[in-house]
Amino acid sequence: MDGCFLLHLVILIIKLIQAMTKSLRKSVFIALIVAGFASFQNVWAQAKVQQAPNTYSLEDCIRIALETNPQVKISELQVKTNENVFQQSKWQRWPSLNFNAGQGFSSGRNIDPFTNTYVQQSVNSSNYQLGASMVVFNGFQLQNSIKRNDTNLKASQKDLDAARNDLMLNVALSYLQVITNEELIEVAQRQVDASELQVERTGKLVAAGTLAESNLLDLKAQLANDELSLVNAQNNRETAKLSLKQLMNMPGGEQIEVVKIPVKDPTLQPYDASIQEVYDVALGNLPQMKAAELRVQAARQNIDIAKGAGMPSLSLSGGMGTAFSSAAPNQRFIADGTGSTTIEVPSATSFVSYQGISVPVIQRVTTPNGRLQDFGYFNQLDGNRNSSVSLSLRIPIFNQFQVKYNVSNAKIQEMNAKYQSQQVQLSIRQNVEQAYIDMNNSAKRYSATANQVQALSETFRVAQVRFDVGAINSVEYNIAKANLDRANSNLIQTKYDYVFRTKILDFYMSRPLSDF
């Protein structure tokens, strides 16, 4: 009925278009049809692109995991710390500049900072120093420290890459685990639907007196088993989703859905690389191997730094300073040939003793051809300026064998870094070999399971025909159905297990994880 209606509708539309070809509205009509079809295509394309709420693709899951994972954040902070250490070590080659200022107050018998003589009075004093120093040579320790810090920075960046790679691999495997359980739910649901249909059909036959009631009871028991399998598959899916949400640092109670990836049935073709080829690529590309090699290089640079401590060092320093003292006279004599001036100055030879304290006698001295000028705070600072430059050479002769044992310890650390690098290399080889063997074994299991499903499907088809005509009882029918259902579930599990193992090898080969 529907087919005839559509046929007549198509014929009617064709006739309508033919009739309108002689009309002036032909072009408008066709334009409207084309525009409407184009609009429909755009709406359909947008509907396909738009993603349902709380639904995540594999790329979304990986992006969220990388943005929220604490271990990745810790690795990022370590990279920033090593970056700061590296940048600061480069500034060590530049001179250091410091300014010091001091203000003092003293009473009683003091040394006048201005005249350097003893005075019996309260003295206010100020000191200002501007100094600079730089290392000219210290056994190449500065240069080697910069190289070492640069190497540590690169190693921490490789550690960050390794943490990201491991997280992306775990997210991809958890994502596939969710898809696996969703397919198992579909298989379990089909089993339940088939059992319900068989129970309904058998119930009618029992009611009609064609079959014994025991057949119906056996089928209901099989339906209960299928419903239990469906519940178990749903529970396994929720467990897989929980693992995925934990990797994404999301609350366990949040409901999420994943975009299903169309995973093709494996062709069971041999993997396009041998174990040695996979290992060679992994050894050259995995960041944890590069990080281990960089740490060996940094340990070697530490040896050069330790040796540099036993070499002579040369440093250059300089400074400027000035001072003020309240004990200094507020005026001073300036010879300018303008006349004579009488000033009071403490005697350098005459003293008066009082209670054990010697005080210089103040003498009036008349000086011709001069005058007195105020000598204040800033005048003192200007008059007391001084500067200095020094070049220091340090030659280590005996320092309790510190350099010797520091070099020895640095060599031990280098050997330790080498052994750790060998351990990483050995771990990569073992992981690659294990992954390759697991992939081959999984391929064999999938091939055997596919053959089993094919054989049991034919067995179940024959059993269903025989059960329908009453040639076998419900027990035999249920056994055939249960065997086929179990084989179908095993086929899905072995299919995705093979995909898992292949993805691990792709990871070692630096291939995209999203290609299925």
N, C-alpha and C positions, 0 to 999 in steps of 0.2 A: 504493500500500500504506500509506504513512505517513498520507495524507489520510483513508483509511477508518478507520484506527486512531484518529486524533484525533476523528473524528466519533462513533465508538462510545463513546469515552471521555467526550465531552461529554454524550452521551445518558445514559450511566450515572450521571454526577454529577447530572444534572437529576432523574433518577428517585430517586436517593438522597436528595436534598434534599426532594422531594415526599413521600417515605415518612416522613421525619423531621418533617414539619410537624405530624403528629398526636402527636408524642412530646414529653415534657417536656424533652428535651435539645435541642430546636430552637434556643432562644435561645443556649445555650452553644456549639453547633456553629457557628452563624452568627458569633458573637462571635470564636471562634477563627479563622475564615476571614478576618474583617475585620482582626483583630490581626496575623495572619500576613502579609496583603497590605500592611498599613501598615509592618510591620517590614521587609518586602522593599523597599518604596519608600525607607525611610530608609537601608538598607544600600546601595542602588543610588545614591542621591543622594550619600552619603559617598564612595563609590568614584569618582564623577565629580569630586567636589571635590578629593580627594586627588591630589597631583601626584607623578609618578614622580621618583625621586632624580636629581639633576643635570639636571633639566628646568626651564627658565626661561620664564616668560611675558614679554611685552614690558614690562609694568610692573616685573617683577623685574629685567630687564636695565637699565632706566633707573634704578631705585633703586640698584642696585649701582654703576653707572657714576658716579652723582652722589656716592656715599659714598666712592669710592676714587680718583677722577680727580685727579691732582696739580694740574692747572691750576685746577680748581674750588677746591681747598684753598688755593692761593696767593691766589686772589681773595677767599676768606673771610678769610684773614689780613690782607689789605689793608684790608678793611672794618673789622676789629677795630682795626687800627692807626689808621685815620682816626677811628674812634669815640673812641679814647683822646686823640687830638690835639684833637678837638672838645670833649670833656669838660674837658680840662686848660685849654683857652683860656677856658672860662667861669669857671674858678677864678681867672684872672688879674685879675678885677674885685675880688677880695677882698684885704685887706691881707696883707702877709707879716710873719711874726713869727720872730725869731731870738734865740738866746741864745748868748753868747760868754763863755768863762772862760779865764783865763790864770794861770800860776804862773811867777814869775821868781826868779832868784838872781844877785846881782852882788856883787863885792868891790872894794876900793880906794876911790877917790874917787867918790862917787855923790851923786845928789840924793835926799834923803829924800822919798818921795812924800807923807808925812804933813805935813811942815812946809815942803816945797819949798826946803830949804836944803841946802848941801853937807855931806856927812858922810864921814868916813874910816873906814868899817867895812863889813862884809859885810851885805847887806840881802836879806831874803826879802820878796817882794811878791806879792799876789794881786789880780786884777782880774775883775770880773763885770759883764757888760753885757746888758741885755734891750732889744731894739729892734724897732720896727714901722714899716712904711712902706706907703704905698698911692699909686696914681696917681689924681689927681682928674680931670685932663683931659689928653689927649695927642693931640688932633686926631682924636678918634673912631677911633683905630687899634685899640683893644681891641674896640669894638663891631663894626667891619668885619672884624677877624680872626675873631671868632666866626661871623659870617655866612659868611665865606669857607670856614672849616673845616667848617661845616654843609653847605655846597654840595658840597665835596669828598667828604664822607661819603656824601651822596646819589648822587653820580656813581659812586663805587666800588661802591655797592649795585646800581646799574644795570649796571655792568660784570660783577658777579657773576651777575645775572639773564641777561645776554647769554651768558656762558660756559656757564651751565646750559642755556639754550635751544639753543645750538649743539650741545652734547653730546647732548641728548635727540633732536634731529633726526638726528644722525649715527647714534645707536644705533637709532632707528626704521628708517632706511634700510638699515643693515647687517642688521637683523633681517629685513626684507622680502627682502633679498638671499639670506639663508639659506633662506627659504621658497621663493623662486623656484627655487633650485637643487634643493631637495627635490622640487618638482613636475617639474622637468626629469629628475630621476632616475627618477621614476615613469613618465614618458613613455618614457625610454630603456629601462627594464625591460620595459615592454609591447612595445616594438619587439624586444627580445631574445627575449621569450617567443614572439612571433608568428613570428620567424625560426626559432627552434628547432622550433616545431610544423611549419613548412613544410619544414624540412630533414628532419624525421622522416618526414613524409608522402611527400616526394619520394624519400627513400631507399628506402621500400617499393616505390614505383613503378619505380625503377631496378632494384631487385632482381628485380622481376617482369618486367623487360624492356619495360615500357611507355614509359619515358622514357630519354633518353640520359644517360650519366653526367656529361656536361658541365653539364647543368642542376643536378645535385646540387652540383657544385663551385662553380658560380656562387652558389648559395644559401648554401653554407658561407662563401664570401668575404663575402657580405652579412651573415651572422651575425657574422663577425669584426669587420666595420665597426660593427655595432650594439653589440657588446660593448665596442669601443673608445670609442664615444660614451657608454656607460654609465660607463666608468671616468673619462672626462673630466668628466662631470657630477658624479660623486662627488668628484673632486679639486676641482672648483670649489666644491662645498658645503663642503669642509674649509677652503678658502681663505676663504670667506665667514665661516665660524665663527671662524677665526683673527682676522679683522678685528673681529668682534663681541667676542671675548674680550679683545682688546687694548684696546678701548674700555671694557671692564669691569675692566681691570687684573687679569686672571686669567692664570695660566700657560698657555702655548700647548699644553702637553701634556695639560691637563685635558680630559676628555671631557664634553661638554655636549650636551643636546638642547633644542630650543625647542618651545613650544606653538604648534601650527599655527593660524594665524588664517584663518578662512574668508573669503577675498577674493572678492567677487562679480565676475562678468564686467562690465566697464564698459558702461554704457548709452550712452556717447558723447553724452550730453546736453551742451549748452554749459555752461561753468562759470558759476555763478550770480553772478559779479561781473566787471566789466570790469577792464582793466589799471589804469585810473585809480583805480577803487574799491579794488583790492588795494593799490595804492601809497599811497593816502590812509590806509587802515587800518594798513598797516605803518609808515608815517611817524609815526602817532600812538601806536602801541603798542610798537614794537620798543625794547628798553631801550638799545641802542647809540646810537639817535638821541637819546633823553632824556639819556644820559650826555654826549654831545657838547654838547647845549644847556646842561647844567649847568656844563660846563667853561668855556663862554663867559661864563656868569654869574659864575663864580669869578674869571676873568681881569678882569672889570669891577670886581669888589670889590677886587682887588689894586691897581687904579689908585687907588681911594679910600684904601687903606692907604698907598700911596706919597705921595699928596698930604698926608696927615695928618702926615707927618714934617716938613713945612715949617711947621706951625702951632705956636704957643706950647704949652708943656706945664706943668702944675702938679702938684706932688706934695707929700704931707704925710707927715712922719716924726716919730717920737717915741721916747724911750728912757728907761731907768732904769739906774743904775750904782752901784757901790760898790767900795772898794779896801781892802787891808790892807798895812801895812808893818812889818817887824820893827824898823826904826829909830825908830819912835814909842815914847815912854815907856810903861812898863807901868802907870803910875799917873797920875792927873790930879787937880787940886785942884777941890774943890766947895765953894763958899761957902754955908754953912748956919748961921753964927753960933754955932758950938759951941766956938770957941777959936782958937788960932793953930797954924799948920803950917809946918814948914821943908821946903823942897823944893830939889832941885838942878836947875838949868836951864842950858843953854849960853848964854853971853853973846852978844849981838848986836853988841857993839862991841869986845870984847877978844879977841885971837887970839894964839896962840903959833905961831911958824914953826919948823919942823924939817925940814931937808933939802928946803926949797922947798915944803913943804906947810903950809898955815895950818889950825890946829885951834882951834875956839872954846874959851874958858876956861869951865870949869864953875863956876858961882856958886851959893852957898847963899842962898836967899831965904826970909825968914820972912813968912808971910801970915796976918794975923789973921782971925778969924771964918770959919774953913773947915776942911776935912779932906781927906785923900787917899783916893782910891778906885781899886781895881784897874781897869785898862783893857785887857782881853784881846782875843782874836781877834774874837769876835762883837760885842764892844762897838765895835771899830773899824768893822766892816762896817755896824753900825747907825748910827754917827755919821758915816760918810763917804758916806751915800746922797745921790744927786743925780738929777735928772730934767731932761728937755729936750723941747721941742716945736718943730718948724721947718716952715715952709711955703716951698717952693722954686718959683720961676718961671724957666722957661728959654725964651728967645725966640731962635730961630735967625735970624741975620743973614746970614752968609756961610759956607757949608760946602762950598766947592769945587764948587758946582753938583750936589752929590750928589742932592738931591731932584729937581732938574729932569731929570736923566738917568735916575733910577730911575722917574719917572713916564713918561718916554718909552719906556723898556724895557717897562714894564707895558702901555702901549698897543700896543706891537709884539706882546706875548704875547696880547693880546686879539684882534688881527687874525689871529694864527696860529691861535688857538682857533676863530675864525669860519671860517677856510678849512678847518680840519679838520672842522668841523661840516658845511660844504658838501660836503666829500669823502664823508663818511658818507651824507649825503642822496643824493648822486649815485650812490654804490655801491648803496644800497637800490633806487633807481629802475632801475638797470641790471640788478640781480639779479631784480627783479620782472618786468621786461620779458622778460628771457631765460627765466625760468621759465615765463612765460605762453606764449611762442612754443614752447618745448620741449613744453609740455603739449598745445598744439594739434597740433604735428607728430606727437607720440606717438599722439594719438587717430587721426590720419589713417593712421599706419602700422598701428595695431591693426585699424582697419576694413578696410584693404586685405589684411592678413594673414588676417583671419577669412574674407573672401571667397575668398582663395587656398586656405585649408584646406577650405572647403566644396567648391570645384571639384575639388581634388586628391583629396578623399575619394571623390567619385563616380568620378573617373578610376581610382583604385586599386581600387574595388569592381568596375568593369568589367574591369580588367586581371586581377584575381584569378579572376574567373569564366572569362575567356578562357584564363588559364594552366591552370586546372583541367581544361579540356576540350582543352588542347593547341593552342589557336589562336595563342598567342604563346610565345616562348621565355623562359628564365629571365632573360636580360639585360633584356628589356623589362619583365618583372615587377619586377625589382630597381630599375630606374629609377623606375617608378611608386611603389614603396614608399619609396625614398630621398627622392623629392620630397615625399611626404606626411609622412614623419618629420621632415624638415627644416622643413616648414611648421608642424607641430605645435610643435616647439621654438621657432620664431620667434614663434608665437602666444603662448606662455607668456611669453617675454621681453618682447614688446611690451605684453602685458597688465600685467605688473608695472612696466614702464617708465612706462606711463601712470599707474599708481597712484603711483609715485615722484613724478612731476611734479605730480600733483594734491596730494599730501601737502605738497610744498614750498609751493604756493600756500595750502593750509590753514594752514601754519605762519605765513605772512605775514598771514593773516587772523585769527590768534590762535585757531584752532580746535583741538580735541583731536587729537593725532596717533594715538590708539588707535582712532579710529572708522574702520572699513573697510567 
